[in-house]
Amino acid sequence: MARKKKHQTVNSRARNIVAGDNPKSPIAEQFRTIRTNLQFTSVDQELESMLVTSASPAEGKSITTANTAVVFAQQGKKTLLVDADLRKPTIHYTFRVANTSGLSNYLVGNEQVFKLASETHIDNLDVVTCGPIPPNPSELLGSKKMQRFIEEAKQSYDMIVFDTPPVLAVTDSQVLSNFVDGVLLVVRSKQTEKEAAVKAKESLEQAQANILGVVLNDQDLKSSNYYYYYGQ
């Protein structure tokens, strides 16, 4: 594939992707636990696509999405991380890749997935950024073109991971949830209110999403921050 090459990335990275930069750390191990548990939830059907969302903003869903994609890539799966947050994208900052073209270009034009994908500093991991922010994200994410994007991406990748906006803010995650194999919900310790988490879960269920589980982010334990996974 004629993907955008690594030389197009900027050397410095805005965020520490702990699963890639410090793979022996306890937090990286927790992300590997998330990966294992996700795979166990899909016994009858192999997990090939998923989205990660949160109840509200600032709960750590984007960095959780990035690290989850990294651990799948480290397992040897050819992984594509897609920034489907067409309102407040962050993946291009996280991986320091250009955002001149991306998912939105595919959804409104005639681009091909492999031409939009950029290599990262992580082996087996490519990213598709958001691209120019469109005026109608929900409509684009629920379109037949979005379904086509996923089908095309599956021809080249073993796992596709989408970063999506918070559930309670907009309908984007619910709309896209019908096109992927499952949804991972992120909540933040001491920040996400129980009522908000329950409402987010109910909203996803109303959209007939397959909720794979929940990540509890920033749980303090013996003065260290860990990420935990637990089932529904």
C-alpha positions as CSV (number, residue, x, y, z in Angstrom):
1,M,0.0,0.0,0.0
2,A,1.2,3.5,-0.8
3,R,0.6,4.9,2.7
4,K,2.0,8.1,3.9
5,K,5.4,7.3,5.2
6,K,6.9,7.9,8.6
7,H,9.1,10.7,7.3
8,Q,5.9,12.8,7.1
9,T,5.5,12.7,10.9
10,V,7.0,15.2,13.3
11,N,9.7,14.0,15.5
12,S,8.3,15.2,18.8
13,R,5.1,13.6,20.1
14,A,2.5,15.6,22.0
15,R,1.3,12.7,24.2
16,N,3.0,9.8,25.9
17,I,1.5,6.7,24.4
18,V,2.5,4.5,27.3
19,A,1.8,1.2,25.7
20,G,4.2,2.0,23.0
21,D,6.8,4.2,24.8
22,N,6.9,2.2,28.0
23,P,5.6,-1.3,27.3
24,K,6.9,-2.8,30.5
25,S,5.0,-0.4,32.7
26,P,2.0,-1.4,34.9
27,I,-0.3,0.8,32.8
28,A,0.8,-0.8,29.6
29,E,0.1,-4.2,31.2
30,Q,-3.4,-3.1,32.0
31,F,-4.0,-2.2,28.4
32,R,-2.9,-5.6,27.4
33,T,-5.4,-7.0,29.9
34,I,-8.1,-4.8,28.1
35,R,-7.0,-6.3,24.8
36,T,-7.3,-9.9,26.2
37,N,-10.7,-9.3,27.7
38,L,-12.0,-7.7,24.5
39,Q,-11.0,-10.8,22.6
40,F,-12.8,-13.0,25.2
41,T,-16.0,-11.0,24.7
42,S,-16.0,-12.1,21.0
43,V,-15.9,-15.8,21.3
44,D,-18.5,-16.5,18.5
45,Q,-17.3,-13.8,16.2
46,E,-13.7,-12.4,15.8
47,L,-13.5,-8.8,16.8
48,E,-12.4,-6.8,13.7
49,S,-13.8,-3.4,14.4
50,M,-14.7,-1.4,17.5
51,L,-15.2,2.2,18.7
52,V,-14.2,3.8,21.9
53,T,-16.3,6.5,23.5
54,S,-17.0,8.1,26.9
55,A,-20.0,9.6,28.6
56,S,-18.7,13.1,28.7
57,P,-15.6,15.1,27.6
58,A,-12.2,14.9,29.4
59,E,-12.6,11.3,30.6
60,G,-9.5,10.0,28.7
61,K,-11.2,8.3,25.9
62,S,-8.8,9.4,23.1
63,I,-5.6,8.4,24.9
64,T,-7.4,5.1,25.9
65,T,-8.3,4.6,22.2
66,A,-4.7,5.2,21.1
67,N,-3.2,2.8,23.6
68,T,-5.8,0.1,22.9
69,A,-4.9,0.3,19.2
70,V,-1.2,0.1,20.1
71,V,-1.5,-3.1,22.1
72,F,-3.5,-4.8,19.3
73,A,-0.7,-3.8,16.9
74,Q,1.9,-5.1,19.3
75,Q,0.1,-8.5,19.2
76,G,0.9,-8.6,15.5
77,K,-2.5,-7.5,14.2
78,K,-2.4,-5.0,11.3
79,T,-4.3,-2.2,13.1
80,L,-5.9,1.0,11.8
81,L,-6.7,3.7,14.2
82,V,-9.3,6.1,12.9
83,D,-10.2,9.6,14.2
84,A,-14.0,9.6,13.9
85,D,-14.3,12.5,16.3
86,L,-15.2,14.9,13.5
87,R,-15.7,17.7,16.0
88,K,-12.7,17.8,18.2
89,P,-10.0,15.5,16.6
90,T,-6.8,14.6,18.5
91,I,-5.2,11.7,16.8
92,H,-3.0,13.9,14.6
93,Y,-1.7,15.6,17.7
94,T,-1.1,12.3,19.5
95,F,0.9,10.8,16.7
96,R,2.1,14.0,15.1
97,V,0.9,13.4,11.6
98,A,-0.6,15.8,9.1
99,N,-4.3,16.4,9.2
100,T,-4.7,17.9,5.7
101,S,-6.8,15.0,4.6
102,G,-8.5,12.2,6.5
103,L,-11.8,10.4,7.2
104,S,-14.0,13.4,6.2
105,N,-12.3,13.5,2.8
106,Y,-13.3,9.9,2.2
107,L,-16.9,10.4,3.3
108,V,-17.5,13.3,1.0
109,G,-15.2,12.4,-1.9
110,N,-13.6,9.6,-3.8
111,E,-10.5,8.9,-1.7
112,Q,-9.2,5.4,-1.0
113,V,-8.4,4.3,2.6
114,F,-4.8,3.3,1.8
115,K,-4.1,6.8,0.5
116,L,-5.4,8.4,3.6
117,A,-3.6,6.1,6.1
118,S,-0.3,7.3,7.7
119,E,2.3,5.0,9.2
120,T,3.2,5.6,12.9
121,H,6.3,5.0,15.0
122,I,4.5,1.8,16.2
123,D,4.9,-1.3,14.0
124,N,1.7,-2.6,12.5
125,L,-0.2,0.6,13.4
126,D,-1.5,3.1,10.8
127,V,-3.8,6.0,11.5
128,V,-6.4,7.9,9.5
129,T,-6.9,11.4,10.9
130,C,-10.1,13.3,10.9
131,G,-9.4,15.6,8.0
132,P,-11.2,18.9,7.6
133,I,-14.0,19.3,10.2
134,P,-17.3,18.9,8.3
135,P,-20.6,20.7,9.2
136,N,-22.6,17.5,9.4
137,P,-20.6,14.8,11.3
138,S,-23.5,12.6,12.4
139,E,-24.9,12.4,8.9
140,L,-21.5,11.4,7.5
141,L,-20.8,8.8,10.1
142,G,-24.2,7.2,9.5
143,S,-23.9,7.1,5.7
144,K,-23.4,4.2,3.3
145,K,-20.0,5.7,2.6
146,M,-19.0,5.1,6.2
147,Q,-20.0,1.5,5.8
148,R,-17.9,1.3,2.7
149,F,-14.9,2.8,4.5
150,I,-15.1,0.0,7.1
151,E,-15.5,-2.7,4.4
152,E,-12.5,-1.3,2.4
153,A,-10.3,-1.0,5.5
154,K,-11.0,-4.6,6.5
155,Q,-9.4,-5.7,3.3
156,S,-6.0,-4.5,4.5
157,Y,-6.3,-4.5,8.3
158,D,-7.1,-7.1,11.0
159,M,-8.4,-4.5,13.5
160,I,-10.0,-1.1,13.1
161,V,-10.3,1.1,16.1
162,F,-12.4,4.3,16.0
163,D,-12.1,7.3,18.4
164,T,-15.5,8.9,18.7
165,P,-17.1,11.8,20.5
166,P,-18.7,11.5,24.0
167,V,-22.1,9.8,24.0
168,L,-24.0,12.4,26.0
169,A,-22.7,15.3,23.9
170,V,-23.7,14.2,20.4
171,T,-25.2,11.2,18.6
172,D,-22.1,10.3,16.5
173,S,-21.1,7.3,18.6
174,Q,-24.5,5.8,18.6
175,V,-24.8,6.2,14.8
176,L,-21.4,4.6,14.2
177,S,-22.0,1.8,16.7
178,N,-24.3,0.0,14.3
179,F,-21.4,-0.4,11.8
180,V,-18.8,-1.9,14.2
181,D,-18.5,-5.2,16.1
182,G,-18.5,-3.5,19.5
183,V,-18.2,-0.5,21.8
184,L,-15.8,0.2,24.7
185,L,-17.0,2.9,27.1
186,V,-14.5,5.0,29.1
187,V,-15.3,6.5,32.5
188,R,-13.0,8.5,34.7
189,S,-12.6,7.8,38.4
190,K,-13.9,10.6,40.7
191,Q,-15.1,12.6,37.7
192,T,-17.7,10.7,35.8
193,E,-21.0,10.8,37.7
194,K,-22.8,7.4,38.0
195,E,-25.9,8.9,36.5
196,A,-24.0,10.0,33.4
197,A,-22.3,6.6,33.0
198,V,-25.7,4.8,33.3
199,K,-27.3,7.2,30.8
200,A,-24.4,6.7,28.3
201,K,-24.8,3.0,28.6
202,E,-28.6,3.3,28.0
203,S,-28.1,5.5,25.0
204,L,-25.8,3.0,23.4
205,E,-28.2,0.2,24.2
206,Q,-31.0,2.1,22.6
207,A,-28.9,2.3,19.5
208,Q,-28.5,-1.5,19.7
209,A,-24.8,-1.2,20.2
210,N,-22.8,-4.2,21.3
211,I,-21.2,-2.9,24.5
212,L,-18.0,-4.9,25.1
213,G,-17.2,-3.4,28.5
214,V,-16.1,-0.3,30.4
215,V,-12.7,1.1,31.2
216,L,-12.3,2.8,34.5
217,N,-9.7,5.5,33.9
218,D,-7.4,7.2,36.5
219,Q,-8.2,4.9,39.4
220,D,-5.8,5.7,42.3
221,L,-4.2,2.6,43.9
222,K,-1.1,2.9,46.1
223,S,-0.3,6.3,44.7
224,S,-0.2,5.0,41.1
225,N,-2.7,5.6,38.2
226,Y,-3.9,2.4,36.6
227,Y,-6.4,1.5,33.9
228,Y,-8.9,-1.2,34.7
229,Y,-11.3,-3.2,32.6
230,Y,-14.4,-4.9,33.8
231,G,-17.3,-6.5,31.9
232,Q,-20.8,-5.3,31.6
